[in-house]
Amino acid sequence: MAVEKIQLDNELAHAAAKGGAFLFSPVGERRVFCPELFSEEQRSFYKTALEFAMKRVLPQSEAIEAKRPGVLPGLLKEAGGLGILMVDIPEAYGGLSGDIVTSALVAESQAVQGSWTVSFGAHVSIGTLPIVFFGTDAQKKKFLPKSATGEWLFAYALSEAGSGSDALGAKTRADLSPDGKHYILNGSKQWITNAGFADVFTVFAKVSGDRFTAFIVEKGTLGFSVGREEHKLGLRGSSTCPLIFEDARVPVENVLGEVGKGHKIAFNILNMGRFKLSVGSAGAMKNTLGLGAKYALDRKAFGHPISDFALVREKLARGAATAYAAESMGYRVAGSIEEALAHVSDGSKNHAFDMMRALEAFAVECSICKVMSSEALHNLSDEVLQIHGGYGYVEDFPIERVFRDQRVNRIYEGTNEINRMLIPGMILKRAMKGELPLMEAAANLDEEIADPARLLPNAQGRLVPERRLTEGVKRSFLLAARAAVAKFGTAIDERQEVLAALADIAIDAYALDSMIARTLQRNGDPQAGLRDALCRFFAAEARDRVHKRTRDALAGSLAGDELSGALRGLDVLLPYVPQDPAALREAIVPAVLEASGYPFSY
């Protein structure tokens, strides 16, 4: 399958290879990957996958929600017959050897029905990818062709009742049998998607009680059983069950990767899971915006469609702006990962771990996108339910299900709280290793505050105020990080409130940087005015969020005159620029209503 590469010169490619580098280069300095750069083959595959989701999956929502036996497994097998399950699987094992961008597009295309989306993702992503990346040749030959077609369905078992976010605290144990032919597993797993019908499970256990290891466990293994279905707030149609291991005998050849190295599989697969969840959430945002726009056009109150009312229009404008940001961020990460993977040799002896290192390079951005898109989808679904009024609260309208289904996105693939700890933690760790110029940039900060023109010298053209704001947001992160590191040093890990504030600043920085860079590289675009308006709307609200979160971080790190001086510097970096909210809104909403939803398509 052809891959459309981003062409970068050596210097920028080197900078792009480091996660978190967006904080240290001017917005729009380098070309970023975005939907406008999709190849025709990528667009065609997306359309095929979307058509399947709209024509085969969505009409069966009622049956899916009722857990009608065989419906979800049947749809997965049908998707396999169309080639939709095999994008990430190498050709040598029955797949398509697809690129990361196509994989992301498929994930987005299936975000039409929550229970289906999570079942599909559990199979193609976290269920199958551990074997793709870490399996032996024999394991790949046995399992991957049947995953590609949907003949066998897959699941991923990491969480336990007492260890969700703290994955390494797992209690499930594996002991080598006296004859050395099996590992004997004892323990349980919790919240396992697809458990009720999966044929193959990636299960994590501690060999001899301390060596965290991954195993491939097949349905029917002696001593292995699946518990009852959980009754959930949302995703009611998906299968979610505990797994029970009582002297379960797993052949030694089913060890995945190396004994004691299971954490490398778990955490790196979660990076991909976070990334896939983010593009799926962006797709769900577009669909949800469509529900809101269509209802607002149809529903009348006081003699007018409610789409005429300013407060309804504000919700639609915000939804469009955040969807544009989430889409821009997600596909920028896809392009960055694809560029990194291009430098991994297929013939490398440690090819799987080389690929994982390439993915790990953008773990910061994967976490950023996961947090941003899951929370943006939550907020949008709440606003669209509000647009529906009382009808949004009953099952007759799909927004009721959307609102319930999306809630779990902030919990799985690492809770958003955990991801907020990871984002600044990874940035600071890379800076300490010399991989990011955080200290050097922080050293120049006082001069930039004294002369704000240095933030964006010789600026001209489109979106100058928003570009300057973006640079101010990045410096706000530096200002707060400098204060926190000086105050707490390595003990900063214990100051979760400061780390969370730093994460929120970084999230808005990446959102602004991504959507503005994407917008500026579109020359001659007939929708340039709309794209500019989406950036301006998002930037106006981001300024206030970042100002508050930087204040929070500074107040948690400084006091007295030092705090007062830092707050004055913050006001220089993020000056308040009055904006007419009605003008910002009205530059967006007509396009949303005309399109009955998200105004751009692939």
C-alpha positions as CSV (number, residue, x, y, z in Angstrom):
1,M,0.0,0.0,0.0
2,A,1.5,3.4,-1.0
3,V,2.5,5.7,1.7
4,E,2.5,9.5,1.3
5,K,5.6,10.8,3.0
6,I,6.2,14.2,4.4
7,Q,9.3,15.7,2.9
8,L,11.5,17.3,5.5
9,D,15.1,18.6,5.3
10,N,17.6,16.9,7.6
11,E,17.5,19.5,10.3
12,L,13.8,19.6,10.6
13,A,13.5,15.9,10.3
14,H,15.9,15.6,13.3
15,A,13.8,18.0,15.3
16,A,10.5,16.3,14.3
17,A,11.8,13.0,15.6
18,K,11.6,14.2,19.1
19,G,8.3,14.2,20.9
20,G,7.6,17.6,22.5
21,A,9.7,19.4,19.9
22,F,6.6,21.5,19.0
23,L,7.2,23.6,22.1
24,F,10.5,24.9,20.8
25,S,9.9,25.8,17.1
26,P,7.8,28.6,15.7
27,V,4.3,27.7,14.6
28,G,4.2,27.0,10.9
29,E,7.9,26.7,10.6
30,R,7.7,23.2,9.2
31,R,5.2,21.4,7.1
32,V,2.9,19.2,9.1
33,F,0.8,16.3,7.9
34,C,-2.9,16.9,7.7
35,P,-6.0,15.6,6.0
36,E,-5.4,17.7,2.9
37,L,-2.3,15.6,2.2
38,F,-4.1,12.2,2.2
39,S,-3.3,10.1,-0.9
40,E,-6.1,9.0,-3.2
41,E,-5.5,5.4,-2.0
42,Q,-5.9,6.5,1.6
43,R,-9.1,8.4,0.8
44,S,-10.5,5.5,-1.1
45,F,-9.8,3.1,1.8
46,Y,-11.5,5.5,4.2
47,K,-14.6,5.7,2.0
48,T,-14.9,1.9,1.8
49,A,-14.5,1.5,5.6
50,L,-17.0,4.4,6.2
51,E,-19.6,2.9,3.8
52,F,-19.4,-0.4,5.8
53,A,-19.9,1.4,9.1
54,M,-22.8,3.5,7.8
55,K,-24.6,0.8,5.9
56,R,-23.9,-2.3,7.9
57,V,-23.1,-1.3,11.4
58,L,-25.3,1.8,12.2
59,P,-28.6,0.1,11.0
60,Q,-27.9,-2.6,13.6
61,S,-27.5,-0.3,16.5
62,E,-30.6,-1.6,18.3
63,A,-29.5,-5.2,18.0
64,I,-26.0,-4.3,19.1
65,E,-27.3,-2.4,22.2
66,A,-29.5,-5.4,23.0
67,K,-26.4,-7.7,22.9
68,R,-28.2,-9.9,20.4
69,P,-26.0,-13.0,20.2
70,G,-23.7,-13.1,17.2
71,V,-24.3,-9.6,15.9
72,L,-20.9,-8.0,16.9
73,P,-18.8,-11.0,16.1
74,G,-20.7,-11.3,12.8
75,L,-20.0,-7.7,11.9
76,L,-16.3,-8.1,12.8
77,K,-16.1,-11.1,10.5
78,E,-17.9,-9.2,7.7
79,A,-15.4,-6.4,8.2
80,G,-12.6,-8.9,7.8
81,G,-14.0,-10.1,4.5
82,L,-13.8,-6.5,3.2
83,G,-10.1,-6.1,4.3
84,I,-10.9,-3.6,7.0
85,L,-9.3,-5.6,9.8
86,M,-6.0,-6.2,8.1
87,V,-4.5,-2.7,7.6
88,D,-1.9,-3.1,10.4
89,I,-0.9,-6.7,9.6
90,P,2.1,-7.4,7.4
91,E,1.5,-8.8,4.0
92,A,3.6,-11.9,4.8
93,Y,1.0,-12.8,7.4
94,G,-2.2,-12.1,5.4
95,G,-2.5,-8.4,5.9
96,L,-2.1,-5.2,3.9
97,S,1.1,-3.7,5.5
98,G,-0.8,-0.4,5.6
99,D,0.6,2.9,6.7
100,I,-0.2,4.6,10.0
101,V,-2.3,7.2,8.3
102,T,-4.6,4.7,6.7
103,S,-4.8,2.9,10.0
104,A,-5.9,6.1,11.6
105,L,-8.5,6.8,8.9
106,V,-10.0,3.3,9.4
107,A,-10.2,4.0,13.2
108,E,-12.0,7.3,12.5
109,S,-14.3,5.8,10.0
110,Q,-15.7,3.2,12.5
111,A,-16.6,5.9,15.1
112,V,-20.3,5.7,14.3
113,Q,-21.6,3.5,17.1
114,G,-19.8,3.4,20.4
115,S,-20.2,-0.3,21.2
116,W,-19.0,-1.3,17.7
117,T,-16.2,1.2,17.8
118,V,-14.7,-0.2,21.0
119,S,-15.1,-3.8,19.9
120,F,-13.5,-3.1,16.5
121,G,-10.6,-1.2,18.2
122,A,-10.0,-3.9,20.7
123,H,-9.6,-6.4,17.9
124,V,-7.5,-4.5,15.4
125,S,-5.4,-2.4,17.7
126,I,-4.7,-3.5,21.3
127,G,-5.8,-7.1,20.6
128,T,-3.7,-7.8,17.5
129,L,-0.8,-5.3,17.5
130,P,1.1,-7.0,20.4
131,I,1.5,-10.0,18.1
132,V,2.3,-7.8,15.1
133,F,5.1,-6.0,16.9
134,F,6.4,-8.6,19.4
135,G,5.3,-12.0,18.1
136,T,7.7,-14.7,16.9
137,D,7.5,-15.8,13.3
138,A,5.7,-18.9,14.4
139,Q,3.2,-16.9,16.5
140,K,2.6,-14.5,13.6
141,K,2.0,-17.3,11.2
142,K,-0.5,-19.0,13.6
143,F,-2.5,-16.0,14.7
144,L,-2.3,-13.0,12.3
145,P,-3.9,-14.5,9.2
146,K,-7.0,-15.4,11.2
147,S,-7.1,-12.0,12.8
148,A,-6.9,-10.3,9.4
149,T,-10.0,-12.1,8.2
150,G,-11.9,-12.1,11.5
151,E,-11.9,-15.9,11.7
152,W,-10.4,-15.4,15.2
153,L,-11.3,-12.4,17.3
154,F,-8.8,-10.8,19.7
155,A,-8.8,-9.1,23.1
156,Y,-6.3,-7.5,25.4
157,A,-6.1,-8.2,29.1
158,L,-4.0,-5.9,31.3
159,S,-6.3,-4.4,33.9
160,E,-7.2,-6.1,37.2
161,A,-9.7,-5.2,39.9
162,G,-6.9,-3.8,42.1
163,S,-4.6,-2.5,39.3
164,G,-6.0,-0.3,36.6
165,S,-3.8,2.7,36.0
166,D,-1.1,1.0,38.1
167,A,-0.6,-1.8,35.6
168,L,2.6,-3.1,37.0
169,G,0.8,-3.7,40.3
170,A,-0.9,-6.7,38.7
171,K,-1.3,-9.8,40.9
172,T,-1.9,-12.4,38.2
173,R,0.9,-14.9,38.5
174,A,2.6,-17.3,36.1
175,D,4.8,-20.2,37.2
176,L,6.8,-22.6,35.0
177,S,5.5,-26.1,35.2
178,P,7.9,-28.8,36.5
179,D,8.4,-30.2,33.0
180,G,9.2,-26.8,31.6
181,K,6.5,-27.0,28.9
182,H,3.8,-24.7,30.3
183,Y,3.3,-21.6,32.4
184,I,0.6,-22.0,35.1
185,L,-1.5,-18.9,35.4
186,N,-3.5,-17.9,38.4
187,G,-5.4,-14.7,39.0
188,S,-8.0,-12.6,37.2
189,K,-8.4,-9.7,34.8
190,Q,-11.1,-7.0,34.8
191,W,-12.9,-4.9,32.2
192,I,-11.8,-7.0,29.2
193,T,-13.5,-5.8,25.9
194,N,-14.5,-8.6,23.5
195,A,-14.0,-11.1,26.3
196,G,-17.4,-12.8,25.7
197,F,-16.6,-13.9,22.2
198,A,-12.8,-13.5,21.7
199,D,-10.7,-16.4,20.6
200,V,-7.3,-15.1,21.5
201,F,-6.2,-12.9,24.5
202,T,-3.0,-11.0,25.2
203,V,-2.7,-11.5,29.0
204,F,-0.2,-10.0,31.3
205,A,1.1,-11.9,34.4
206,K,4.1,-11.9,36.7
207,V,6.4,-14.9,36.2
208,S,7.4,-16.2,39.6
209,G,5.5,-13.2,41.1
210,D,7.9,-10.5,39.9
211,R,8.7,-10.7,36.2
212,F,5.9,-8.9,34.3
213,T,5.3,-10.9,31.1
214,A,2.9,-11.1,28.2
215,F,1.2,-14.4,27.1
216,I,-1.0,-15.4,24.3
217,V,-3.9,-17.3,25.8
218,E,-6.4,-19.1,23.5
219,K,-10.0,-19.7,24.2
220,G,-10.5,-23.2,25.5
221,T,-7.3,-23.3,27.5
222,L,-7.7,-25.7,30.5
223,G,-8.2,-23.6,33.6
224,F,-9.1,-20.4,31.8
225,S,-12.7,-19.1,31.9
226,V,-14.7,-15.9,31.2
227,G,-16.9,-14.3,33.8
228,R,-20.3,-12.8,33.4
229,E,-21.0,-9.7,31.2
230,E,-20.7,-6.4,33.0
231,H,-23.8,-4.1,32.9
232,K,-22.4,-0.7,32.0
233,L,-23.4,3.0,31.9
234,G,-22.5,3.2,28.2
235,L,-21.2,0.9,25.5
236,R,-24.0,-1.5,26.5
237,G,-23.7,-3.5,23.4
238,S,-20.0,-4.3,23.7
239,S,-18.8,-7.4,25.5
240,T,-17.0,-6.6,28.8
241,C,-16.2,-9.5,31.1
242,P,-13.6,-10.5,33.7
243,L,-11.2,-13.4,33.0
244,I,-10.4,-16.1,35.5
245,F,-7.3,-18.2,35.6
246,E,-7.2,-21.2,37.9
247,D,-4.1,-23.2,37.1
248,A,-4.5,-22.3,33.5
249,R,-1.9,-24.1,31.4
250,V,-0.3,-21.8,28.7
251,P,2.4,-23.4,26.5
252,V,5.8,-21.8,26.8
253,E,5.8,-21.0,23.1
254,N,2.9,-18.6,23.8
255,V,5.1,-16.2,25.8
256,L,4.9,-13.0,23.9
257,G,8.2,-11.1,23.7
258,E,10.6,-11.7,26.5
259,V,10.0,-12.9,30.1
260,G,10.1,-9.9,32.4
261,K,9.7,-7.4,29.5
262,G,6.0,-7.3,29.3
263,H,5.9,-3.7,30.4
264,K,7.5,-2.7,27.0
265,I,4.6,-4.4,25.2
266,A,1.9,-3.0,27.5
267,F,3.0,0.6,27.6
268,N,3.9,0.9,23.9
269,I,0.7,-0.7,22.8
270,L,-1.1,1.8,25.0
271,N,0.6,4.6,23.1
272,M,-0.9,3.3,19.9
273,G,-4.2,2.8,21.7
274,R,-4.2,6.4,22.8
275,F,-3.5,7.6,19.3
276,K,-6.2,5.5,17.8
277,L,-8.7,6.6,20.5
278,S,-7.9,10.2,19.7
279,V,-8.6,10.0,15.9
280,G,-11.7,7.9,16.7
281,S,-12.9,10.6,19.1
282,A,-12.3,13.3,16.5
283,G,-14.5,11.3,14.1
284,A,-17.1,10.9,16.8
285,M,-17.0,14.7,17.3
286,K,-17.8,15.3,13.7
287,N,-20.8,12.9,13.8
288,T,-22.0,14.4,17.0
289,L,-21.8,17.9,15.6
290,G,-23.9,16.7,12.7
291,L,-26.6,15.5,15.2
292,G,-26.6,18.9,16.8
293,A,-26.7,20.9,13.5
294,K,-29.5,18.8,12.0
295,Y,-31.7,19.0,15.1
296,A,-31.1,22.7,15.5
297,L,-32.3,23.2,11.9
298,D,-35.4,21.1,12.3
299,R,-36.5,22.1,15.8
300,K,-38.6,25.3,16.0
301,A,-39.3,27.4,19.1
302,F,-41.0,30.8,19.3
303,G,-41.6,30.6,15.6
304,H,-37.9,30.1,14.6
305,P,-35.6,27.2,14.1
306,I,-33.4,27.0,17.2
307,S,-30.4,27.3,14.9
308,D,-31.3,31.0,14.8
309,F,-30.5,31.5,18.5
310,A,-27.2,32.8,19.5
311,L,-26.5,30.4,22.3
312,V,-27.2,27.4,20.2
313,R,-25.0,28.8,17.4
314,E,-22.2,29.3,19.9
315,K,-22.3,25.6,20.8
316,L,-22.1,24.7,17.1
317,A,-19.2,27.0,16.5
318,R,-17.2,25.7,19.5
319,G,-17.9,22.1,18.4
320,A,-16.6,22.8,14.9
321,A,-13.5,24.6,16.2
322,T,-12.6,21.8,18.7
323,A,-13.2,19.1,16.1
324,Y,-10.9,21.0,13.6
325,A,-8.2,21.1,16.4
326,A,-8.6,17.4,17.3
327,E,-8.5,16.4,13.7
328,S,-5.4,18.5,13.0
329,M,-3.6,17.1,16.1
330,G,-4.4,13.5,15.4
331,Y,-3.3,13.4,11.8
332,R,-0.2,15.5,12.6
333,V,0.8,12.7,15.0
334,A,0.0,10.1,12.3
335,G,2.3,11.8,9.9
336,S,5.1,12.2,12.5
337,I,4.9,8.5,13.4
338,E,4.9,7.5,9.7
339,E,8.0,9.7,9.2
340,A,9.8,8.0,12.2
341,L,8.8,4.6,11.0
342,A,10.3,5.3,7.6
343,H,13.8,5.2,9.2
344,V,13.3,1.7,10.7
345,S,14.9,-1.0,8.7
346,D,12.6,-3.9,7.9
347,G,15.6,-6.2,8.1
348,S,16.6,-5.1,11.6
349,K,17.1,-8.0,14.0
350,N,15.2,-6.1,16.6
351,H,12.6,-4.7,14.2
352,A,9.7,-4.9,16.6
353,F,11.5,-2.9,19.3
354,D,12.8,-0.5,16.7
355,M,9.2,0.2,15.7
356,M,8.2,0.6,19.3
357,R,10.9,3.1,19.9
358,A,9.7,5.1,16.9
359,L,6.2,5.1,18.3
360,E,7.5,5.9,21.8
361,A,9.2,9.0,20.4
362,F,5.7,10.6,20.1
363,A,4.3,9.2,23.4
364,V,3.9,12.9,24.5
365,E,1.7,13.7,21.6
366,C,-0.3,10.5,21.9
367,S,-1.2,11.4,25.4
368,I,-1.9,15.0,24.5
369,C,-4.3,13.9,21.7
370,K,-6.0,11.3,23.9
371,V,-6.8,13.8,26.7
372,M,-7.8,16.6,24.4
373,S,-10.1,14.6,22.0
374,S,-11.8,12.6,24.8
375,E,-12.6,15.7,26.8
376,A,-13.6,17.7,23.7
377,L,-16.0,14.9,22.7
378,H,-17.4,14.8,26.2
379,N,-18.1,18.5,26.2
380,L,-19.6,18.5,22.7
381,S,-21.9,15.6,23.4
382,D,-23.1,17.4,26.5
383,E,-23.8,20.6,24.5
384,V,-25.5,18.7,21.7
385,L,-27.7,16.9,24.2
386,Q,-28.5,20.4,25.6
387,I,-29.5,21.5,22.1
388,H,-31.9,18.6,22.0
389,G,-33.5,19.7,25.3
390,G,-35.7,17.0,26.8
391,Y,-35.5,14.9,23.7
392,G,-31.8,14.5,24.3
393,Y,-32.6,12.6,27.5
394,V,-34.6,9.8,26.0
395,E,-33.5,6.8,24.0
396,D,-35.5,7.8,20.9
397,F,-32.7,10.2,19.9
398,P,-29.1,8.9,19.2
399,I,-27.5,11.7,21.2
400,E,-28.6,9.9,24.4
401,R,-26.5,6.9,23.5
402,V,-23.6,9.0,22.3
403,F,-23.5,10.9,25.6
404,R,-23.3,7.6,27.6
405,D,-20.9,5.8,25.3
406,Q,-18.3,8.5,25.1
407,R,-17.8,8.8,28.9
408,V,-15.4,5.9,29.2
409,N,-12.9,7.5,26.8
410,R,-11.6,9.6,29.7
411,I,-10.9,6.4,31.6
412,Y,-9.4,3.7,29.4
413,E,-6.1,3.7,27.6
414,G,-4.8,5.3,30.8
415,T,-7.1,7.7,32.6
416,N,-6.8,11.4,31.7
417,E,-5.3,12.0,35.1
418,I,-2.5,9.5,34.5
419,N,-1.9,11.0,31.0
420,R,-1.7,14.5,32.6
421,M,1.1,13.2,34.8
422,L,2.9,11.6,31.8
423,I,2.8,14.7,29.5
424,P,5.0,17.1,31.5
425,G,6.9,14.2,33.0
426,M,8.1,12.9,29.6
427,I,8.9,16.4,28.4
428,L,11.0,17.2,31.5
429,K,12.7,13.8,31.3
430,R,13.7,14.3,27.7
431,A,15.0,17.8,28.5
432,M,17.2,16.4,31.3
433,K,18.6,13.9,28.8
434,G,19.4,16.8,26.4
435,E,16.8,15.6,23.9
436,L,14.8,18.8,24.2
437,P,16.2,22.4,24.6
438,L,13.9,23.2,27.5
439,M,16.6,24.8,29.8
440,E,18.1,26.8,26.9
441,A,14.7,28.1,25.9
442,A,13.8,28.9,29.5
443,A,17.1,30.9,29.8
444,N,16.0,33.2,27.0
445,L,12.6,33.7,28.5
446,D,13.3,36.8,30.5
447,E,14.6,38.6,27.4
448,E,11.5,37.6,25.4
449,I,9.3,38.9,28.1
450,A,11.2,42.2,28.2
451,D,10.8,42.5,24.4
452,P,7.7,40.6,23.3
453,A,8.3,41.4,19.6
454,R,11.0,38.6,19.8
455,L,8.2,36.0,20.1
456,L,7.2,36.4,16.5
457,P,9.6,38.7,14.7
458,N,8.7,40.3,11.3
459,A,5.3,38.6,11.4
460,Q,2.9,39.3,8.5
461,G,0.1,37.6,6.6
462,R,-2.7,35.5,8.1
463,L,-3.5,34.8,11.7
464,V,-0.7,37.0,13.1
465,P,-2.4,37.5,16.5
466,E,-3.1,33.8,16.8
467,R,0.4,32.9,15.9
468,R,1.8,35.2,18.5
469,L,-0.6,33.8,21.0
470,T,0.7,30.3,20.2
471,E,4.2,31.4,20.9
472,G,3.0,33.0,24.1
473,V,1.4,29.7,25.2
474,K,4.6,27.8,24.6
475,R,6.5,30.4,26.7
476,S,3.9,30.1,29.4
477,F,4.7,26.4,29.6
478,L,8.4,27.3,29.9
479,L,7.7,30.0,32.5
480,A,5.7,27.6,34.7
481,A,8.0,24.6,34.1
482,R,11.1,26.7,35.0
483,A,9.5,27.8,38.3
484,A,8.3,24.3,39.1
485,V,11.7,22.6,38.5
486,A,13.5,25.4,40.4
487,K,11.2,24.9,43.4
488,F,10.7,21.1,43.5
489,G,13.5,19.6,41.5
490,T,13.0,15.8,41.1
491,A,10.3,16.0,43.7
492,I,8.0,17.6,41.1
493,D,6.6,14.1,40.5
494,E,4.8,14.5,43.8
495,R,3.1,17.8,42.8
496,Q,0.3,16.5,40.7
497,E,-1.6,19.8,40.7
498,V,1.4,21.5,39.1
499,L,2.0,18.7,36.6
500,A,-1.7,18.7,35.6
501,A,-1.5,22.5,35.0
502,L,1.6,22.1,32.9
503,A,-0.1,19.3,30.9
504,D,-3.1,21.5,30.1
505,I,-0.8,24.3,28.9
506,A,1.0,21.8,26.6
507,I,-2.3,20.4,25.3
508,D,-3.5,23.9,24.2
509,A,0.0,24.6,22.8
510,Y,-0.1,21.5,20.6
511,A,-3.7,22.2,19.5
512,L,-2.9,25.7,18.5
513,D,0.4,24.8,16.8
514,S,-1.2,22.0,14.8
515,M,-4.4,23.7,13.6
516,I,-2.6,27.0,12.7
517,A,0.3,25.2,10.9
518,R,-2.2,23.2,9.0
519,T,-4.2,26.3,8.1
520,L,-1.3,28.4,7.0
521,Q,0.1,25.7,4.6
522,R,-3.2,25.8,2.6
523,N,-2.5,28.2,-0.3
524,G,-5.4,29.2,-2.5
525,D,-7.9,27.4,-0.4
526,P,-11.5,28.6,-1.1
527,Q,-12.3,27.8,2.6
528,A,-9.4,29.8,4.0
529,G,-11.7,32.2,5.7
530,L,-13.5,29.5,7.5
531,R,-10.3,27.8,8.6
532,D,-9.0,31.1,9.9
533,A,-12.2,31.6,11.8
534,L,-11.9,28.2,13.4
535,C,-8.4,29.0,14.5
536,R,-9.4,32.4,15.9
537,F,-12.4,31.0,17.8
538,F,-10.3,28.2,19.4
539,A,-7.4,30.6,20.2
540,A,-9.7,33.1,21.9
541,E,-10.9,30.5,24.4
542,A,-7.5,28.8,24.7
543,R,-5.9,32.1,25.8
544,D,-8.2,32.2,28.9
545,R,-7.7,28.5,29.7
546,V,-3.9,28.8,29.5
547,H,-3.7,32.1,31.5
548,K,-5.6,30.4,34.3
549,R,-3.6,27.1,34.3
550,T,-0.3,29.0,34.1
551,R,-1.4,31.1,37.1
552,D,-2.3,27.8,38.9
553,A,1.1,26.3,38.2
554,L,3.0,29.5,39.2
555,A,1.0,29.9,42.4
556,G,1.8,26.3,43.3
557,S,5.5,26.9,42.8
558,L,6.3,30.5,43.8
559,A,5.3,33.1,46.5
560,G,5.7,36.7,47.3
561,D,7.7,39.0,44.9
562,E,8.8,36.0,42.8
563,L,5.1,35.1,42.1
564,S,4.1,38.7,41.4
565,G,7.0,39.1,38.9
566,A,6.1,35.8,37.2
567,L,2.4,36.8,36.9
568,R,3.4,40.2,35.3
569,G,5.5,38.2,32.8
570,L,2.5,36.0,32.1
571,D,0.4,39.0,31.2
572,V,3.1,40.0,28.7
573,L,3.1,36.6,27.1
574,L,-0.7,36.3,27.0
575,P,-2.1,39.8,26.6
576,Y,-5.8,40.1,26.6
577,V,-7.1,41.0,23.2
578,P,-10.8,41.9,23.1
579,Q,-12.8,39.8,20.6
580,D,-16.4,40.1,19.6
581,P,-17.8,36.7,20.4
582,A,-20.7,37.2,17.9
583,A,-18.4,37.9,15.1
584,L,-16.2,34.9,15.9
585,R,-19.3,32.7,16.0
586,E,-20.9,34.0,12.8
587,A,-17.7,33.4,10.8
588,I,-18.2,29.7,11.4
589,V,-21.9,28.7,12.0
590,P,-23.3,29.4,8.5
591,A,-20.8,26.8,7.1
592,V,-21.8,24.3,9.8
593,L,-25.5,24.7,9.1
594,E,-25.0,24.5,5.3
595,A,-23.1,21.2,5.7
596,S,-25.5,20.0,8.4
597,G,-22.4,19.3,10.5
598,Y,-18.6,19.4,10.1
599,P,-17.9,21.6,7.1
600,F,-14.9,19.6,5.7
601,S,-14.8,16.1,4.2
602,Y,-12.3,13.6,2.9
